[in-house]
Structure formats: structure tokens, C-alpha cells
Amino acid sequence: MDSEAGRDDWEGLAADRAWQSLARVNSAELAPGDTVRFKRGGAWRGSLVPISGSEAAPVTYTSYGDGPKPLILGSLSRNRTEDWVRVGENLWATLPQEYRRGAKILDLRGGAWRHHQEAGARIGLRHVEDPDGTIVRIACESSGTASNHVQLWGPELAVEQGDWLLLTFRARSSKAFRFPGVGVLQGSSPWTRYARSGPAERSVDAQWNTFEVAFQVAQSADSGRLHINLGGVLPADAVFEFQPQSLHAAIPTIADPLSADVGNIIFDGGAVCGWKKWSVEELIHPYDYYYDAATQRVFLYGEAAPTSRHQSIELALGRHVINQGGAHHVVYDGLAVMYGAAHGFGGANTHNLVIRNCDLGYIGGAHQFTRADGQPVRYGNAIEFWNGARDHLVENCRIWEVYDAALTNQGRSPDSKQINITYRNNLILNSEYSFEYWNHPETAMTRNIRFVNNTCIGAGRGWAHQQRPDPNGSHLMFYSNTADTAGIEIRYNIFYDHTDWGSRYSSGWQVLPEMDFNLWYSQTGVMAYWFRDKLDTFDEYRRVTGLDTHSQFADPQFVDPAAGDYRPSSDSPARKLRPDGGPVGAPSLW
């Protein structure tokens, strides 16, 4: 892969015949044992979707050549003067996106739609024939509190990554609401989302109106279904009439539109980050910004044009940078995964993955959903293994500036099994959580999760901590865990500096992690939030919990932490804390 001199119509078997784009590698028919090499010093934007290998022959994604690690970027740049227009006093905006209709893909006027409801939501659906096409009439008693509590499922279609689609429909509602948008989902577990739009530009009200919603396909699929989440959005006692018309290919006027939520803006490599707000009216301080999904524009507060003050402006989009749902027997080695507003590595139901020698920075911050009380929820982990996950290894990685967790495995389904996952020898900086774990319900299972020989610094010191609605800077975030759990091991780590908690535990735990021979130190926050009790000191923490019997609370005496040199000095207690007298923390720093 050569992002500058490559060509997608070449065979890609030599450096001088390299492919160029992520779209080309994502569509390649790779076989077990194949290796994809990205040229060092190059940069690619979008989502990498890996191909699975086999037990004897994994598929490998790595680098070649000299220079910095190849960049896989989950962001779009807006560095040109013409990328921004002044729209008010101290207010700037990216250019508006518009679409032209291409070829018709589906005629939706006669199709049947079905619905799903859960968690106490109650609606009635029936189809009404009309000369302009079938009307899907929904009488809502309650739409629940979360988006998935009421779902509409439409016709099947095949989709190709990168394609743009335009849904046209007519609608009215006895009670006004904002149409939440449309997606394309796998019609069965694990319900992979192949595409998703933002909400419609205007509300559905009592009058019939025609709407057009455009969206881009994030992942190819032979068969997906049109899908609409109405949970928590459709008003109680409303009658909503939805009359789908057509699905066309769409031709965007901007080649790289902001087609997903912008969860962070990174100026000049992190010198400053944006402060996400939820309306234009809230933009009152420098670097406050608002992403308007309907127009796919960012509005930014500033006295001068953004490009007059910054050379680099990266808008991180709410998509996984590495979208590995369902993948197995894959090795990633020596990649830099940066500026993504969802997860750096994300996806459910994976096994036998190795993530080695990778850099991840400025990850997370995208809008996930809005609670019933109106509070928006943001998310984003650097490396997440979701639901079914087993036999994974993450080692020798550098991770910094993450909205939620640097490393995490978590699940929420009756058959969620988290088995044999090891995180070792990693350096973690300025993430809200260094490691997060939870799994439930009671039928879920967790076995043999090892978090060992990692150096974790500055939990809660990242770009997002001050703007989170729930600041929780904690090295170990152990939320509610009702799964059948055994063999969680937290050993030989350095946990240095946290804003709130060294570790935090919530309800449900029956078997605690095995924690020992760790070096702890912080001059701020408290040692633990222990099932609603705050344990201020290290001695109190050990006495109450029975954990970390041989661990120490002492300054690791890094060589020069202000300059980013986190090597323990020659007389650091980290050098002889192990039971054999050996060092703790990430060996790469020795």
C-alpha cells in the first residue's frame, strides 16, 4: 500500500506496483497467510475492515519501508481557507453538503415493513394502501427510552463500502418529532451496522412532507436491511405515517463529507482540541463547536478564521478506525491508528486477534445516544473487544488521549463470553480509564483476562475530561459485573497519577480480580471507589479490599515525565517490585 504513488488497478504484489486506497484493500480477496503492508510515512483515511485468516495462517496488516508508522486516520482534514465560511459574529462553519440523485436502487412504494419493540415499548403497526405507495401507519403508546426499543425493518439490499445512498419518503405525525435517520443493518445477530445517516433536517409534523436523507456505506454486505430506530423519539400517543418512496445512489457535492458525528476536533496535532456542544446557541467560547447532522456541517466559535491560527485541523468522525466485527486470526503490527471518534479497534464477536506495536491517539468522543432526560452520551475506546471475544493479545502498544478506555473488553448479552485476553507491555497516557471491564447478565462468562506489565499514566488528564458530563478519571474502571467470572489478573503494572480514582468498582461482583505487585502513586484523587465507599489512602484500600497485598504506593521516579520520558530512574521502586526482584511496568520503557 502506497498512499501517494500507488494505484488501485495494479496487482499490489511489489512496492513499485502497490495499491493506493483503503477501499482497495478492504475489497481484496485475501487468503489465510496473506500480508498487507502499508508504506511507512503514508496516510490513509477511513475505516480498515480486515479479512480473517486461519489458525495456521493469520492475515497480517503491517508496514514496510522507512519513516514513521503508517497512519490510518478516522478523520477528515479541513485545513484549507476555503473549507470554512463565516456565518455570524465569531462563528465559522464548514461548507454545506448537498446531493444529486443517481441511479435508482429500490422502488419502495409497495414494500412491507415490520417492527420490533422491547423494554416495555408499545406500538401498533399496519399497512395502508395508497396511490402514492404503501403507508406504514404506527400508533405509539410508548416508544421506550432507548433508540433500539422501537425499530422498523425494511427491504433487503446489497451495499458497497463508500457508496452514497439517498432515501426519499413522505411522512406526517399527529405529534411533531425529528426523524432520527436511517441505516442498513444485518438482519440477524450480531446486527452489524453497515451504514447510518444523521437525522432529517426538519421535523415531521401534522402535514404531509417529502424528506430526503443521505448516508454513506461504511462496510460492504451482500445482504442488509433498511432500518430505522424510533425508540425514545416517537412521542407517546402519536400516530406516525411513513410512506417510503425510493432509494437512489447519491452523488455528493463534497467528495469527503462529514457524514458521521464529529466527536473531536484536533488542532495542530493536539495543541488544542474542540469542545463539543449540542446547539449553535451554546457556542460562546473559543473552540466550542457543534456538529449538525442534518446538514453535515461543523459550526465553530472563533474570532478569526480557524485556518489563520492552525495549520492542521482534523475532524474525527464517529466510525471505528479499524472495524473488525466478526474477524478472527488477524495480526496488526506497527500501525498508527489516530483521530477516530468511535473506537480505534472496534467490533463484536472476534477471536484470535493480535494487536502489536501499534500507536493509538485522540480516540473517541462521538455521540452514541441521548438519554430520556435529554443528556447526550458520548463514547469511544482505543481498543475494545465487545460481547463474544476470546484468545486476543494486545502488546507493546502506545495509547494516549482517549475519551473512555484505552483498553477494554466488555459485553451485554446472554451469550457474551470474554475468554483468554491478555494486555501486556503497553504504555497508556491521559485516557479517562486505562483499563475498563464489565460483562453481564448472569449467563455471560469471563475467564482469564490478564492486564500485566503495563505503564499507565494520567488517568483523567486527557482532552475530554473537563467536557465530560461524568468525569471519572480512573486507571481501573470495573463497572457492574454479573457474569460468571474467574481469572482476572492485574499484576506488575505502574499506575501513576489519576484525577478521581485509582480504581472503581460497581455492583454485581462475586469474584474479585487478582491484584498484586503493582506500583501505585498519585497526589490527586482517592485510592478507590469501593462499591459506594471512598477509600482515600492506600493502606485503607488494602485493609478493606484485601487486594494488592504486596503492591506499593510510591513515586516511580520517572526520568523526566514533563518531557515524556517515563523510564524509571535507577533507584525507582519499580525496578525491584516483582516477587523475583524484577521490574514492573512496560519493558519497552526500560
N, C-alpha and C positions, 0 to 999 in steps of 0.2 A: 504494500500500500504506500503510495506516494501522493500526498495531498496537493503537490504543486505540479510535478512533471508526469504523473500517472495518467492513464486513460482507461475508462471502463470497458472499452471494446478490445483491449489487449487480453492476452491469456493469463497474465498475472503470475507467471512462473519464474520470473527473474527480476532483478532490481531495475533493469532498463526496459522491462515490459510490465510494470506494476499497474495494478488497478488504482483508481483515484478516490472513489467515494465510499461512504458508509453504506449507501443504498446498494452498491455493487457487492460488497462483502456480505451484507445481510441476505441478499438473494442468491448467493453462491450455493451450489450443491456440494457442500463439503462432506468428506467422508471421515470416519474414525481414523485418527492418526495424522490428519492434515494440520498444518500450521499456517496461521495468518500473521504476517509480520508488518507492523506499521513503522514507517521510517521515522527515526528519531529526529526531533526538530520540527516535525509536521503537526498539523492540527486538523481535526475533523469535527464537525458539528452535527448533533442529532443523537439518536439512540442506537447503540450497538446491540443487535439481537443475535446471541450466539447460537451455533449449531451444536447439538450434542454429539459426543463421541461414544466410546465403549470402554469397558473395564480395562481391556488390554491396550487400548489406543485412544486416549482422550484427544479432543480438538483443542489446540493451543492458540491463544491470541497473545502475541508478544511484539518485540521490536527488532530493528536492525539498524546498522549504521552508527554514526557518532552524534553527540549532542544531547540535549535534554530529552527526557522521556516523551514519547508521542502523546499529544493531548487529545482526549476525547471530551468534547465540550458540550454540556447540556444547555448552552446559552446562545443568544444571538447578539451580535455587536450592533451598537448604534453610535458609531464613532465619527460619522461624517456630519458636517454642519447642516447639510440638507435633511438629515434624519430627524431634526427637531424643528418645530414651529412654535412661535409664541402665540398663546391662545388667551392670555389675560395678564394682569399685572403680577409679576413674579411667578408666572405659570407657563410651563412649556409642555409640549406633547409630541409624541411620535406621530407619524403620518397615519391617517385612517386607512383601513383596509376595505377594499371593495372586490366584488366577484362578478364575473360574467358566466353565463350558463354555457356548458359544453354539451357533450352527448348525453342523451337520456339513458339512465341505467335501469331504473324501475318506474313503472306506472303504478302508483299506489292507490288509485281511486277505487279499486274493488277488493283490496286485500283485507283479510281478517286479522285483528289484533287480539291478543289475550292479555290477562293481567295476573299479577301476583301480589298478595298482601300478607303482611306478617306483623308481629308485635302489637296486636290489637287494632291495627288499621282496618277500616271497614269501608269498602266502596262497592257499588254495583255497576256493571258494565253491560251494555247491549249495543248491537249494531243496527243502524237505521239507514235504509236505502234512500239515496237522494240522486237527482240527475247529475250533480257535480261530483258524485263519488260517495262511497260509504262514510257515514258519520259514526264515529266511536263516541257514544254518549256515556259519561261517567257521572254517577250520582255519589257524592262523597259525604259520608257520615263523619269519618275521621281519617286523616291521611298519615297519622302517626307523628313521630318526632325526628326520624332519620330519613335520609333520601331513599334508602332501599326498602322502606316499609310499604310503599306502593310503587309497582313497576308495570310499565306497558311493554309488551314484547311484540315486535312486528315481523315482517317477512325476512327470509334468509337472503344473504348475498355474499359474494366473494369480494375481498378488498385487498388492495396492494399498498404496501407501505409507501408513504409520501404522497399518495393521491389525495386530491381535494374533492369533497362531495358537498352538494347543496340540496338540502331538504326543503321542499315547498309544501306548505299546508295552510288550511284555513282553520280558524278557531274562534270560539267565544266562550264566555263563562259568566254565570249569574253573579259571581263574586270575582273581582279582579285579582290577578296574580301574575307574577313574572314567569313566563315559560322557562324551565330550567335548562333546556338544551336537550340534545340527542346524542346517542353514542352507538357504537357497534360492539356487541359483546358475544363471547362464546356462549352458546345456549345451554351449556351444562357445566358442571364443576371442572376446572377451578374458576369458571366465569371470567376468563381473561378478557380485558377491555382492549379492543383493537383501535378504537377511535372515540373521541369525545369532543363535543362542542362546548362553547360557553352558552350562557342564557340568551334568549331573544332580546333584541334591542329595546322592545317596548312591551308593555303588559298586555295580557289577554283580558279583555273587558266584555261588556254585555253585547257589543256589536260584532258581527262577523268581520274579521280582518284577515288578510293574507300575510303570512310570515315566511321569511327565508332564513335558514340557519346553515352556515357553512362550517365545515370541520375537516381536519386532516387525519389521514390514517396513520397511526403510529406503528402498527405491526400488521404484516400480511396475514391473511387467513383464507382458506378455501371456503369456509362457511361460518359466517357470523349472523347475528340478528340485530335489526334496528331495535333500539332500547331507550326508554325514557323513564327516569326516576321522578316520581311525583310526590314521594313521601315528604312530609313536613312542609310542603309548598302549597299543595292544593287546599284551599280553605274548607273548613268544615261547613257542611250544608250547601256547598256549591254544586252546581251542575255544569260540568265542563264538556263541551262538544269539540271534538278534534276530527278534522277532515283532511287526511293526508292526500296530497296531490301527486308528487313526483320526487324522484331522486335523480339528480343530474351530476355529471362531472362538473367541477367548478374550476374556473381559471382566475387565480388571484391577481390583483393589480400590483401587489408587492410580493416579490419572489420568496422572501423569508419572513412571513407574517408572524406576529406574536400570537400564535394560535393556542397557547396554553397559558395558564395563570403565571404571571411574573412574580415569583416568590422572593426575589432578592435582586438588587442592582449592585454590581461590584464595580467601583470606580478605581482605575489605576491599580489593578491587581489586589485590591483590598485596603487601599489607603483610607477609603470611606465606603460605607455601604448604605443602601437606601433604607428608609424607614417606612414600612408598608402601612398604608391606611386604607379605609374602606369606602371612601367617597371623596370627590373633588373638594367638597367643603372642608374636609379635615386637613387639607394641605396648608399648613401655616408656618412650618419651619423648614430651613434648608434640608434637602434630601428626602423630605416627605414625598411619597409617591402613591399613586392609585392606579391599579390595572382595571380597565373597563373591558370586560369580556365581550360585551355585545359589539363594540367597535374595534376590539383588539388593539387598543391604544394604551400607552402609559402616560399619565399626567404627573409632572414633576415640579415641585416648588424650587425656585431659584431666582436670584436677582439677575443673573446673566445666563446666557445660553450654556447648557451643560458642556458642550464641546469647547467652549472658550476656557474652561477650567480643567478639563480632564482629557487626556489622550486616549484612554481606554475606558469604554462604558459597556459592560457585559450585562445583559438582561437574562437572568436564569429562569428557565421555563419549568413548569410543573410536569415534567416527564422523567422517568428513570433514565439515567445516562447509559447504564448497562441494564437492559430489560431482559432478564434471564428466567422468566417464569417457565417452569416445566423442564428446564435444562438439566443435563447430567453429564458427568465425565468431561468437564471443561477445565482448562487451565488458563489463567490470566497471569502474565508475568511482565512486570516492567512498564505498565501503562500509567498515565496521569489522567485521572477522571475528575473533571473540575466543573464548577459553576452550574450545577443542576439543582432545581428547586424541589424535586421529589427525592427519590433515593439515588445514591451513586450506583450501587448494585442493588437491584430490587426484583422481586418476583416470588411467587409461591411454588411449592411442590418441586423442590430441587434436591439433587443428591450428587455426591462425589464431585464437588467443585473445589478448586484451589485458586485462591487469590493471593498472589505473592509479589513482593517488591513493587507494589503499586502506591501511587500518591493520590489522595483524595482531599479536595479543599473547597470551601464555600458551597456546602451541600444543604439543601432543604429550604423550607420557608413557604412552600406553596399552600394555597387554600385547599383544605381537604373537605370540609363541610361546615355548615353553620348550625349551631345547636338551637334547640327550641327556644331558648332565652335570647336568641339573637347574637350570641357570641361566636364569631368565626374561629375555626380551629385550623391551625397550620401544622405541617408535618415535614418530615424528611430526615432520613438516616443515611450515613455514609455507606454502610454495608448492612443489609437486612436480609435475613432468611425467614420467610413467612410461612406459617402453617406447616405443611409437611416438609421437613428439611433434615437430611442426615449425611453423615460422612463428609463434612466440609472442613477445610483448613484455610485459615487466614493468617499469614505470617509475613514479617518484615515489611509491613506497610507503614506509611506515614499519613496521618489523618488529622486535619485541622479545620476549624471554623465550620461546625455542623449545627444545624438548628436543633435537632433532637439528639440521637445517639450516634456516636462514632461506629460502634459495633453492637449488633443486637440479633437475637433470634427470639421470635415471639409467634403466638398462634391463638386463633379463636375459632375453633371448630371441633365437633365431637371426635374427629379422627386426626387432630393435629398431633403429629409425632415429631419431636425435636431430639435427634439421637446422634451422638458422636460428632460433636462440633468443637473444634479447637481454634482458639485465638492466641497466638504466641508471638513474642518478639516484635510487637508493634509500638510505635510512638504515636501518642494521641495528645493533641493540643487544642485547648479552647473549644471544646464541644460541650453542649449543655449536659449530656451524660457521656461518660467514657464507655460504659457498657450498660445495656438495658436488657432485662429478661422478664418475660411473663408468658404464661400459657394456661389456657382453660378451654372447656369445662373439665369436670372430673374424669371424663372418659379420655381426655388428652393424655399424652405421655411425654416425659422429658427424661433423657438418660445421657450421662457422660458429656457434660458441657464443660470445657476446660478453658479458663482465662488465666494464662500463665506468662510470666516474664515479659510483661508489658510495662511501659513507662507512660503514665497518664498525668497530664499537667493542665491546670487551669480549668477545671470543670465549671461551666457557667461564665467563663471570661470571654466568650465569643461574641460575634457581631449581633446575634439575635437576642441575647439575654435580657437586655433592657426593654426591648419591644415585645417580648412575650407576654401574654396575659397571665401566664403561670410560671414565673421564673423559679427554677428548680435545680440550680447547678449542683450536680451530684456525680461523683465518679461511678457509683454503682446504683442503678435505679431498678429496684426489684418491686415492680407493681404486683397487683393481685395475681396469685398463682395457685390455682386449684387443681392443676394437672397432677397425675401420678408421677412424682419427681424423685430422682435419685442421681447422685454422682455429679452435682455441680461443684466445680473446684475453682477456687480463686486463690492462687498462690504465686509467690515470688515476684510480685508486682511492686512498682513505686506509684503511689497515689499522692500527688503533690499539688496543693492549693485548690480549694473549692470555695464557691461563693455561699452555698447553702448547707449541703450535707456531704459528709464523706460517703455515706450510703443511706438509702431509704428503702424501707420495707412496708408493703401494704398487706392486706388481709389474705387469708387462704393458705398460707404456707404451712405444710405439715413436716417436711424435711428441709432443714436449712442448708445453705451452701457450706462446703468445707473450705474455710478461710483460714490461712495461716502463712507465716513467713513473708508477710507484706510489710513494706515501709510506708508509713502514713505521715503526712505533715501538711498543716495549713494554719495560717494565722487568722483566717476568717471562717465564718460559718460554724456549724457544730459537727460533732463527730458522726452522729447518726440520727435519723428519724425512725424510731423503732416501734412500728405499729401504734402510731399516735403519740408516742413518748419521745421527747427530745433528750438525747444523751449528749451532754455538752463535751465531756472530756474523754480521752482515750481510755483511761482507767475505768471510768463508769461504763463505757461501751463494752469493754471486755468482761467486766463483772456481771453486767445484766444479760448480755447475749451469749457468753461462753465462746465467742468467736475470736480469731486472731490471737490465740494463746501465746505464740512465740513471735508475733509481729512486734514492730517497734513504731513509736511516734517520735520521729527525729528528722531534722533538716537533712536532706540528701546531699547538701553541699555541692550543687552543680557548679561546673567550672565557670560559666558566665551565662546565667539564664536570661539576663537582659538582652544579650546578643544572640540568643537561641542556641547556646552551647549547653546541652543537657547531659553532658558526660559527668558522672560522679567524680569528684576530686579524689586524690589518693587516700585521704583519710575519711572518706564518706562511709557512714554506717551501711550504705547499700552494698558495699564491697564484700561483706562477710556475714550476711544475714541468713543465708540458707543453712539447713542443718549440717551440710558438709563444709560449712565455712565459706562457701562461694557467694557470688554476687546475685542481686536481684535486679529486676528491670530489663529493658530491651538490650540484648547483647550487642546490637549494632551501634550502641552509644558508647561501648567500651573501647 
